[in-house]
Amino acid sequence: MYISSLLFVFYLCLVHAQSLQARGYSAAGTDNLVFYWGQGGRGERDLGYYCQQPGVSIMVLAFVNDFVGGPNGQPKLNLAGKCSNANRCERVARDIQKCQKMGIKVLMSIGGAAGPYRSQKWNPDILAAHLWTMFLGGANKKVQRPFGNIKLDGIDFDPEATSAVGYDRLIHRLRSYFLLDTHHEYVITAAPQCPDLDAYSNNAMFSILHPNPKYDAYPDMVFVQFYNNVCSASEFGNWNRWRSNAFNFDRWNEWAEKNTNHTTVYLGLLGKQTHHDSGYVPFSQLTSVINSVFKQSRYAGVMMWDAAGAYSNPTPTGRQYGHAVAAHMQLLASNAAGSSARAQGNEFSVHFSSPLYGWQAAVHSWLQRVLRLKKLSDDTPTAS
């Protein structure tokens, strides 16, 4: 126990010293890092600030939460005051362009926990046309584009506590528009809550996760919200045979494997403990969760709600929560065999994607010697 605790302390020191690498989205990556932005309140900084943080892969703008209330029945953008004019959001547009030049995808999320959309009647074909024209590759002089000529990289779906009718057709129609623009790659993502694979009243995600077979509607990525529910990431390790509703990342991985050949699954987390949410996982406990799900075949990274919280939440590593998670994922991804930071049983290995210098190299060398001696000692039979 003493040695294991000591090793973890050294691990934290090395993680802190490890230089974070700039990233951007990688379709084949396992260290993608996704943040929601736009509803973080007064403490939320400009979009461009978060794109400059090492390890960021995708930024999701939140939200379009009114599907028909704009001019001519168009959707309405709500970024909580980030735009003085929701139909002409030039400052955010400049940041989007900067983010995209860094290889970071920027998506528009529709839905959210609140908004008129939940009680509105909308036509999926018309809504798809509006989203395509307002935010993506379409053009119509009668339609105002909040970000000017900037093309976002896709649409994220986060409908909550409302009817699921129409969402599968909406995604299908959007994909038909994507084919019209061969110069830009678009994606469809969704942010279901961890119980949403099951049918229940007002499960708005059900038609997205179980679409009509005639529609091409399975998302390219699912940012599963493992918080605010009984299956939250904070329940990791608490499983027993009497509980079928504990942390269920493995079930989401099975769903992706069974139904699609492309959908990847993200571990959705809270970036900071708040009075409004539950299921936050401190970084000291989170490493075990990530180490576990990293082994799943469709795992692709971590999503956090939200950027403002994740970068105002210091951890024992000396870094903000968002930085610490990025560093840990990069350590895992840097190992060619697919795992690089394990603290299970008699094994604990650490591999780094960037060089170690001075005291870092010395500590790393000493640590590996201790590990080898410990393993030899554990493997040596004792007289009975």
C-alpha positions in Angstrom: 0.0 0.0 0.0 2.8 2.4 0.9 4.7 1.7 -2.3 1.5 2.1 -4.4 0.8 5.5 -2.7 4.3 6.6 -3.3 4.2 5.7 -6.9 1.0 7.7 -7.4 2.7 10.7 -5.9 5.6 10.4 -8.4 3.1 9.9 -11.2 1.4 13.2 -10.3 4.8 14.9 -10.3 5.6 13.6 -13.7 2.2 14.4 -15.1 2.7 18.0 -13.8 6.1 18.2 -15.5 4.9 16.6 -18.8 4.5 19.3 -21.4 1.0 19.2 -22.9 1.0 18.8 -26.7 -1.2 21.0 -29.0 -3.8 18.8 -30.6 -6.9 19.3 -32.7 -9.4 16.7 -33.7 -8.3 13.3 -34.8 -10.8 10.8 -36.1 -8.6 7.9 -35.1 -7.5 9.5 -31.8 -8.2 8.3 -28.2 -7.3 11.6 -26.6 -9.8 14.0 -28.2 -11.1 16.6 -25.7 -14.5 18.2 -26.2 -15.9 21.3 -24.4 -19.3 23.0 -24.5 -19.1 26.8 -24.6 -21.7 29.6 -24.5 -23.7 29.1 -21.3 -20.9 29.5 -18.7 -22.0 32.8 -17.2 -19.9 35.8 -16.3 -16.8 33.7 -15.7 -16.7 32.3 -19.2 -14.0 33.7 -21.4 -14.0 34.1 -25.1 -14.1 31.1 -27.3 -10.7 31.8 -28.7 -9.1 31.5 -25.2 -10.3 27.9 -24.8 -9.2 26.9 -28.3 -5.7 28.0 -27.3 -5.6 25.5 -24.4 -3.4 22.4 -25.2 -5.3 19.3 -26.1 -8.6 20.8 -27.2 -10.1 19.0 -30.1 -13.8 20.1 -30.5 -15.7 23.1 -29.2 -19.5 22.9 -29.1 -21.5 26.2 -29.2 -24.5 26.0 -26.9 -27.3 26.4 -28.0 -30.0 26.8 -30.6 -32.9 26.3 -28.2 -35.7 27.8 -30.3 -36.4 25.9 -33.6 -39.0 28.2 -35.2 -39.0 31.5 -33.4 -36.7 33.5 -35.6 -37.4 35.5 -38.8 -39.4 33.5 -41.3 -39.7 30.6 -38.9 -35.9 30.2 -38.6 -34.1 28.8 -35.5 -32.8 31.3 -33.0 -29.3 31.3 -31.5 -28.8 31.7 -27.8 -25.2 32.1 -26.6 -26.3 33.8 -23.3 -25.3 37.3 -24.2 -22.1 36.5 -26.1 -23.5 38.3 -29.2 -25.0 41.8 -29.0 -27.0 40.7 -32.1 -27.8 37.0 -32.3 -28.1 37.3 -36.1 -24.7 38.9 -36.5 -22.1 37.5 -34.1 -18.9 38.9 -35.5 -16.6 38.5 -32.4 -17.5 34.8 -32.0 -17.1 34.3 -35.8 -13.5 35.6 -35.6 -12.8 33.1 -32.8 -14.4 30.2 -34.7 -12.1 30.9 -37.6 -9.1 30.9 -35.3 -10.1 27.6 -33.8 -10.7 25.9 -37.1 -7.2 27.1 -38.3 -5.8 25.2 -35.3 -7.5 22.0 -36.4 -10.3 22.3 -33.8 -13.8 21.4 -35.0 -16.5 23.9 -34.0 -20.1 22.5 -33.8 -23.5 24.1 -33.2 -25.6 22.3 -30.6 -29.4 22.3 -30.8 -31.6 21.7 -27.8 -30.4 22.0 -24.2 -32.0 21.6 -20.8 -34.3 24.6 -21.4 -35.9 26.5 -24.2 -39.0 27.0 -26.4 -38.0 24.0 -28.6 -39.3 21.5 -26.1 -42.9 22.6 -26.7 -42.7 23.7 -30.3 -43.9 21.9 -33.4 -41.3 21.8 -36.1 -40.7 20.1 -39.5 -37.5 18.1 -39.8 -37.1 18.9 -43.5 -37.5 22.7 -43.0 -35.3 22.7 -39.8 -32.6 20.9 -41.7 -32.7 23.4 -44.5 -32.4 26.3 -42.0 -29.5 24.8 -40.1 -27.7 24.0 -43.3 -28.2 27.6 -44.6 -27.5 29.4 -41.3 -24.5 27.6 -39.9 -23.1 25.2 -42.5 -22.5 25.1 -46.3 -25.8 26.5 -47.6 -26.5 30.0 -49.0 -29.7 32.0 -49.2 -29.9 35.8 -49.3 -33.1 35.7 -47.3 -31.4 33.8 -44.4 -29.1 35.6 -42.0 -26.0 33.8 -41.0 -24.9 34.6 -37.4 -21.3 33.9 -38.2 -21.2 35.3 -41.7 -19.3 33.1 -44.3 -17.8 30.9 -41.6 -18.9 27.2 -42.0 -19.3 25.3 -38.8 -18.2 21.7 -38.8 -21.4 20.0 -37.9 -24.5 19.9 -35.7 -24.7 18.5 -32.2 -28.0 17.1 -30.8 -28.9 17.7 -27.2 -32.7 17.5 -27.0 -33.9 16.8 -23.4 -37.3 16.0 -21.8 -39.4 16.3 -25.0 -40.7 14.1 -27.8 -38.2 12.2 -29.9 -40.3 12.4 -33.1 -38.5 13.8 -36.1 -34.8 13.8 -34.9 -33.8 10.8 -37.0 -35.3 12.3 -40.2 -33.7 15.7 -39.3 -30.2 14.0 -39.2 -30.9 12.1 -42.4 -31.8 15.3 -44.2 -28.8 17.1 -42.9 -26.5 14.4 -44.2 -28.1 14.7 -47.6 -27.1 18.4 -47.6 -23.5 17.5 -46.5 -23.1 15.7 -49.8 -23.5 19.0 -51.6 -20.3 20.4 -50.2 -17.4 18.2 -51.1 -14.8 20.7 -49.9 -15.8 20.6 -46.2 -16.2 17.6 -43.8 -19.3 17.8 -41.6 -20.1 15.6 -38.6 -23.2 14.7 -36.6 -22.8 14.4 -32.8 -25.2 13.8 -29.9 -25.0 14.3 -26.2 -27.3 11.7 -24.7 -27.6 11.1 -20.9 -26.2 7.8 -19.7 -29.7 6.2 -19.3 -30.9 7.2 -22.8 -30.4 3.8 -24.5 -33.6 2.7 -22.8 -37.1 3.8 -23.7 -38.9 6.0 -21.2 -41.3 8.9 -21.3 -39.9 12.0 -23.1 -36.6 10.4 -24.0 -35.9 12.8 -26.7 -32.7 10.9 -27.7 -34.4 7.6 -28.4 -35.0 8.2 -32.2 -31.3 9.3 -32.5 -29.9 6.3 -30.7 -32.5 3.9 -32.3 -33.4 5.5 -35.6 -35.8 4.3 -38.2 -33.7 1.9 -40.5 -34.6 3.9 -43.6 -32.7 6.9 -42.2 -28.9 7.4 -42.1 -29.2 8.9 -38.6 -26.7 7.3 -36.3 -24.3 10.0 -34.9 -20.6 10.0 -35.8 -19.9 10.6 -32.1 -21.9 10.5 -28.9 -20.8 12.7 -26.0 -22.5 10.6 -23.3 -23.4 12.6 -20.2 -22.1 10.5 -17.3 -23.4 12.9 -14.7 -26.7 14.0 -13.1 -27.8 10.3 -13.2 -27.5 7.1 -11.3 -25.1 5.8 -14.0 -22.7 8.8 -13.5 -18.9 8.4 -13.7 -18.9 9.0 -10.0 -20.5 5.5 -9.6 -17.4 3.9 -11.2 -16.3 1.0 -9.0 -19.6 0.8 -7.1 -21.1 -1.9 -9.2 -22.7 -4.9 -7.7 -25.0 -7.6 -9.1 -28.1 -6.0 -7.5 -27.6 -2.8 -9.4 -28.1 -2.7 -13.2 -28.0 1.1 -13.3 -24.4 1.8 -12.3 -21.8 3.4 -14.5 -22.4 1.9 -17.9 -19.8 3.0 -20.4 -19.4 -0.6 -21.5 -23.1 -0.7 -22.5 -22.6 2.3 -24.7 -19.6 0.7 -26.3 -21.7 -2.4 -27.1 -24.4 -0.3 -28.6 -21.9 1.4 -30.9 -20.3 -1.9 -32.0 -23.7 -3.5 -32.6 -25.3 -0.7 -34.6 -22.7 1.2 -36.6 -19.2 0.8 -38.0 -18.2 4.4 -37.3 -19.8 5.9 -34.1 -17.3 6.7 -31.4 -18.2 7.1 -27.7 -16.9 9.9 -25.4 -16.8 10.0 -21.6 -18.9 13.0 -20.7 -18.0 14.7 -17.4 -18.6 17.8 -15.3 -15.7 20.1 -15.5 -16.3 21.4 -12.0 -18.6 20.7 -9.0 -21.5 23.0 -8.9 -24.7 23.4 -6.8 -26.8 22.5 -9.8 -25.2 19.3 -11.0 -24.2 15.9 -9.5 -21.8 13.2 -10.4 -18.6 15.3 -10.5 -15.4 13.1 -10.3 -12.3 14.6 -8.7 -9.1 14.2 -10.8 -7.5 11.9 -8.2 -10.4 9.4 -8.9 -10.9 10.2 -12.6 -7.7 8.7 -13.8 -9.0 5.2 -12.9 -12.2 5.8 -14.8 -10.3 7.0 -17.9 -7.9 4.1 -17.7 -10.8 1.7 -17.7 -12.8 3.1 -20.6 -9.7 3.7 -22.6 -9.6 0.0 -23.3 -13.0 0.0 -24.9 -13.0 -0.3 -28.7 -15.1 2.8 -29.5 -13.7 5.1 -26.9 -12.4 8.3 -28.5 -11.9 10.8 -25.7 -13.5 13.0 -23.0 -16.3 15.6 -23.2 -16.8 18.2 -20.5 -19.6 20.5 -19.5 -18.3 23.0 -19.7 -15.1 24.9 -20.7 -15.5 27.7 -18.1 -15.7 25.2 -15.3 -12.9 22.9 -16.5 -10.5 25.8 -16.6 -11.3 27.3 -13.3 -10.9 24.2 -11.3 -7.3 23.5 -10.0 -6.3 19.9 -9.3 -3.5 18.3 -7.1 -1.3 18.2 -10.2 -1.1 22.0 -10.1 -3.0 22.3 -13.3 -6.6 23.2 -14.1 -9.0 20.2 -14.5 -9.1 20.6 -18.2 -5.3 20.6 -18.5 -4.9 17.6 -16.2 -7.4 15.5 -18.1 -5.7 16.4 -21.4 -2.3 15.4 -20.0 -3.5 12.1 -18.7 -5.2 11.2 -22.0 -2.1 12.1 -23.9 0.0 9.8 -21.6 -2.3 7.0 -22.4 -2.4 7.7 -26.1 1.4 8.0 -26.4 1.9 4.3 -25.6 2.1 2.3 -28.9 0.4 -0.7 -27.2 -2.6 1.4 -26.3 -2.0 1.9 -22.6 0.6 3.9 -20.7 -0.5 4.7 -17.2 -1.8 1.8 -15.2 -1.8 1.3 -11.5 -3.4 -2.1 -11.1 -2.0 -5.1 -9.2 1.8 -5.2 -9.5 2.0 -3.1 -12.6 2.5 0.7 -13.0 4.1 2.0 -16.2 4.5 5.6 -17.3 5.3 6.6 -20.9 5.7 10.1 -22.2 5.2 11.6 -25.7 7.7 14.4 -25.1 11.3 14.1 -23.8 12.1 14.2 -20.0 15.0 16.3 -18.9 17.1 16.7 -15.7 15.3 15.6 -12.5 12.3 14.4 -14.5 14.5 11.8 -16.3 16.3 10.8 -13.1 13.0 10.3 -11.2 11.5 8.4 -14.1 14.6 6.1 -14.3 14.5 5.5 -10.5 10.8 4.8 -10.6 11.1 2.2 -13.4 13.9 0.4 -11.4 11.7 0.3 -8.3 8.9 -1.1 -10.3 11.1 -3.9 -11.8 12.4 -4.8 -8.3 8.9 -4.8 -6.9 7.6 -7.1 -9.6 10.6 -9.5 -9.1 9.9 -9.5 -5.4 6.2 -10.2 -5.9 6.9 -13.0 -8.4 9.4 -14.8 -6.1 7.8 -17.7 -4.3 8.1 -17.7 -0.5 8.6 -20.7 1.6 5.4 -22.0 3.2 
